[in-house]
């Protein structure tokens, strides 16, 4: 498999679908909102974007399976499987907040081999592939070199359903706010992880995320020299739905806070 060539083709598909999303954003009407669950919004834009992505990616690897947020298709491939979020940051999109993205990951035999994240309104294409570097618009990127939490900027996401850990989360957030330059909540986990990969954020943490939210971003961080773990320091961040992505230099300080509140 020529992963670099495949990535180039995926980027072309992603850019086309991104253009569709950008065009729809100009005249989007709130009456088109649907609710999948508490505070879990979706629109025809998400579904149509996903259909376009699936149709085009299926041509690139005909026998690949798909895990998709809007479940326009869900199938298991014997070797290759795509994990797709057609519009990560739907709530931002619906409210006219201009930060949302397309997130695509490809797994081969259970391991990531390709990731593309397109931050649509800034025109920022983040990508990586097996055997290559991590890139932003053709320039190699890497995680930050800051090694003290007090010098760092962190990203996070607020839980909007399943609030069982809300108290612990607010305790972590309160402590992190006092120990670093600040904590940002952008509203797209894929973008948050891309920002860790390119050094804008030094770390990102959140829970209750799904595979399509983080699969591409996690691989991008790893390829850019960072680490991605769950709140206990394990590798099973997809299974536990807890993710802590870092520049690999501030892990001890971060886990000291996480252990205090999430793993007493």
C-alpha positions as CSV (number, residue, x, y, z in Angstrom):
1,X,0.0,0.0,0.0
2,X,1.3,3.4,-1.0
3,X,0.1,5.4,2.0
4,X,1.4,8.7,0.8
5,X,-0.5,8.5,-2.5
6,X,-3.6,7.3,-0.6
7,X,-3.4,10.2,1.7
8,X,-3.2,12.6,-1.2
9,X,-6.4,11.2,-2.6
10,X,-8.1,11.3,0.8
11,X,-7.1,15.0,1.1
12,X,-8.7,15.7,-2.3
13,X,-12.0,14.0,-1.2
14,X,-11.9,15.9,2.1
15,X,-11.4,19.2,0.5
16,X,-14.4,18.7,-1.8
17,X,-16.7,17.8,1.1
18,X,-15.3,20.7,3.1
19,X,-16.3,23.0,0.3
20,X,-19.9,21.6,0.5
21,X,-20.0,22.2,4.2
22,X,-18.7,25.7,3.9
23,X,-21.3,26.5,1.2
24,X,-24.1,25.2,3.3
25,X,-23.0,27.2,6.3
26,X,-23.8,30.4,4.5
27,X,-27.5,29.7,4.4
28,X,-28.1,27.2,7.1
29,X,-31.5,27.4,8.8
30,X,-32.0,26.3,12.4
31,X,-35.2,24.5,11.4
32,X,-33.0,21.8,9.9
33,X,-31.7,20.7,13.3
34,X,-32.4,17.2,14.6
35,X,-31.8,15.8,18.0
36,X,-30.1,12.4,18.4
37,X,-30.1,12.7,22.2
38,X,-29.6,15.3,25.0
39,X,-27.7,18.2,23.5
40,X,-26.6,15.9,20.6
41,X,-27.4,17.8,17.4
42,X,-27.3,16.8,13.8
43,X,-28.5,18.2,10.4
44,X,-28.8,17.2,6.8
45,X,-25.3,18.7,6.3
46,X,-23.7,16.1,8.6
47,X,-25.5,13.3,6.9
48,X,-24.9,14.4,3.3
49,X,-21.3,15.1,4.0
50,X,-20.9,11.6,5.4
51,X,-22.6,10.1,2.4
52,X,-20.2,11.9,0.1
53,X,-17.1,10.8,2.1
54,X,-18.2,7.2,2.3
55,X,-18.9,7.0,-1.5
56,X,-15.6,8.5,-2.4
57,X,-13.5,6.6,0.1
58,X,-15.1,3.3,-0.8
59,X,-13.7,3.8,-4.3
60,X,-10.2,4.1,-2.9
61,X,-10.3,0.8,-0.9
62,X,-13.4,-1.2,-2.1
63,X,-13.3,-3.8,0.6
64,X,-12.7,-1.5,3.6
65,X,-15.2,-1.2,6.4
66,X,-16.7,2.0,7.9
67,X,-17.4,3.3,11.4
68,X,-19.3,6.6,10.9
69,X,-20.9,9.0,13.4
70,X,-24.2,9.4,11.5
71,X,-24.4,5.7,10.7
72,X,-25.2,6.2,7.0
73,X,-23.1,3.0,6.8
74,X,-21.5,0.8,9.3
75,X,-19.5,-2.3,8.2
76,X,-16.5,-4.2,9.3
77,X,-13.6,-4.7,6.8
78,X,-11.3,-7.7,7.1
79,X,-8.2,-5.6,6.9
80,X,-9.0,-1.9,6.4
81,X,-11.5,0.2,8.3
82,X,-12.3,3.9,8.0
83,X,-13.4,5.9,11.0
84,X,-15.2,9.1,10.0
85,X,-16.7,12.2,11.6
86,X,-18.1,14.2,8.7
87,X,-18.6,17.4,10.8
88,X,-16.9,17.5,14.1
89,X,-18.2,20.5,15.9
90,X,-21.8,20.3,14.7
91,X,-23.0,22.5,17.5
92,X,-20.6,25.2,16.5
93,X,-21.7,24.9,12.9
94,X,-25.4,25.2,13.8
95,X,-24.8,28.3,15.9
96,X,-22.5,29.9,13.4
97,X,-19.3,29.5,15.4
98,X,-16.7,29.0,12.7
99,X,-14.7,26.1,14.2
100,X,-15.6,22.7,12.9
101,X,-13.8,20.0,10.9
102,X,-13.8,16.8,9.0
103,X,-12.0,13.9,10.7
104,X,-10.9,10.7,8.8
105,X,-8.8,7.9,10.1
106,X,-7.8,4.6,8.4
107,X,-7.0,1.5,10.4
108,X,-5.2,-1.5,9.0
109,X,-5.4,-4.7,11.0
110,X,-6.5,-2.7,14.0
111,X,-3.7,-0.1,13.9
112,X,-3.9,3.5,12.5
113,X,-2.1,4.1,9.2
114,X,-3.6,7.4,8.0
115,X,-5.3,10.5,9.4
116,X,-6.7,13.6,7.9
117,X,-8.3,16.5,9.8
118,X,-9.6,19.5,7.8
119,X,-10.4,22.7,9.8
120,X,-12.7,24.0,7.2
121,X,-13.0,27.8,7.8
122,X,-9.2,28.3,8.3
123,X,-8.4,26.1,5.4
124,X,-6.0,24.0,7.5
125,X,-5.4,20.5,6.3
126,X,-3.7,18.3,9.0
127,X,-2.6,14.9,7.8
128,X,-0.2,12.0,8.4
129,X,0.3,8.5,7.1
130,X,2.3,5.4,8.0
131,X,6.0,5.9,7.3
132,X,5.6,9.7,7.0
133,X,5.6,12.8,9.2
134,X,2.7,14.8,10.5
135,X,1.9,17.8,8.3
136,X,-0.2,21.0,8.2
137,X,-0.7,22.3,4.6
138,X,2.5,20.5,3.4
139,X,4.7,21.7,6.3
140,X,6.0,19.2,8.8
141,X,4.6,19.8,12.3
142,X,5.6,18.5,15.7
143,X,4.3,18.8,19.3
144,X,5.6,21.6,21.5
145,X,8.8,21.5,23.5
146,X,7.5,23.1,26.7
147,X,8.3,20.9,29.6
148,X,6.7,22.8,32.5
149,X,2.9,22.9,33.0
150,X,3.1,26.5,34.2
151,X,4.2,27.5,30.7
152,X,1.6,25.5,28.8
153,X,-1.8,26.1,27.2
154,X,-4.3,23.2,27.4
155,X,-7.4,22.2,25.4
156,X,-10.4,20.4,26.7
157,X,-14.1,19.8,26.0
158,X,-17.1,20.1,28.3
159,X,-19.4,17.1,28.8
160,X,-22.8,17.7,27.3
161,X,-24.4,14.4,28.4
162,X,-23.6,11.5,30.8
163,X,-22.7,13.8,33.6
164,X,-21.6,11.2,36.2
165,X,-18.0,12.5,36.2
166,X,-18.9,16.2,36.1
167,X,-17.8,16.9,39.6
168,X,-14.4,15.3,39.1
169,X,-14.1,17.1,35.7
170,X,-14.7,20.5,37.3
171,X,-12.2,19.8,40.0
172,X,-9.6,18.9,37.3
173,X,-10.4,22.0,35.3
174,X,-10.2,24.2,38.3
175,X,-6.7,22.9,39.2
176,X,-5.5,23.0,35.6
177,X,-6.6,26.6,35.3
178,X,-4.4,27.6,38.3
179,X,-1.3,25.6,37.1
180,X,-1.0,26.7,33.4
181,X,-1.4,29.6,31.1
182,X,-5.0,28.7,30.4
183,X,-7.5,26.1,29.3
184,X,-9.4,26.5,26.0
185,X,-12.6,24.9,24.8
186,X,-12.9,25.1,21.0
187,X,-15.8,22.6,20.4
188,X,-14.2,20.2,18.1
189,X,-12.0,17.4,19.6
190,X,-10.5,16.7,16.2
191,X,-9.2,20.3,16.0
192,X,-8.1,20.2,19.6
193,X,-5.9,17.2,18.9
194,X,-4.6,18.7,15.7
195,X,-3.6,21.7,17.8
196,X,-1.6,19.5,20.1
197,X,0.1,17.9,17.1
198,X,1.2,21.3,15.8
199,X,2.2,22.7,19.2
200,X,-0.5,25.3,19.7
201,X,-1.8,23.3,22.7
202,X,0.6,21.4,24.9
203,X,-2.1,18.8,25.9
204,X,-5.8,18.0,25.5
205,X,-8.1,16.0,27.8
206,X,-11.7,15.0,27.6
207,X,-14.0,12.1,28.4
208,X,-17.2,10.6,26.8
209,X,-15.7,10.9,23.3
210,X,-16.3,8.3,20.6
211,X,-13.9,6.8,18.2
212,X,-14.8,9.1,15.3
213,X,-14.1,12.1,17.5
214,X,-10.5,11.1,18.3
215,X,-9.2,8.3,16.0
216,X,-7.6,10.7,13.4
217,X,-6.4,13.3,15.9
218,X,-4.8,10.7,18.2
219,X,-2.7,9.3,15.4
220,X,-1.8,12.8,14.3
221,X,-0.5,13.5,17.8
222,X,1.5,10.3,17.9
223,X,3.1,10.9,14.5
224,X,4.0,14.4,15.6
225,X,5.9,13.1,18.6
226,X,3.3,13.2,21.3
227,X,1.6,10.6,23.5
228,X,-2.1,9.6,23.7
229,X,-3.3,7.8,26.8
230,X,-6.4,7.3,29.0
231,X,-6.7,8.9,32.4
232,X,-5.0,6.0,34.0
233,X,-2.0,6.1,31.7
234,X,-3.1,3.1,29.5
235,X,-3.2,2.8,25.8
236,X,-6.9,2.0,25.6
237,X,-8.2,5.5,25.2
238,X,-10.8,4.4,22.5
239,X,-12.2,1.7,24.7
240,X,-12.4,3.7,27.9
241,X,-13.5,6.9,26.2
242,X,-11.0,8.9,28.2
243,X,-8.3,10.7,26.3
244,X,-5.2,12.7,27.4
245,X,-3.0,13.8,24.5
246,X,0.3,15.4,25.4
247,X,3.6,16.6,24.1
248,X,5.2,13.8,26.1
249,X,7.1,16.3,28.3
250,X,4.5,17.3,30.9
251,X,2.9,13.9,31.5
252,X,4.0,13.6,35.2
253,X,2.4,16.9,36.2
254,X,-0.8,16.1,34.2
255,X,-1.2,12.6,35.7
256,X,-0.7,13.9,39.2
257,X,-3.8,16.0,38.7
258,X,-5.8,13.3,36.9
259,X,-4.9,10.7,39.5
260,X,-6.0,13.0,42.3
261,X,-9.5,13.5,40.9
262,X,-10.3,10.6,38.6
263,X,-8.3,7.8,40.1
264,X,-8.3,8.3,43.9
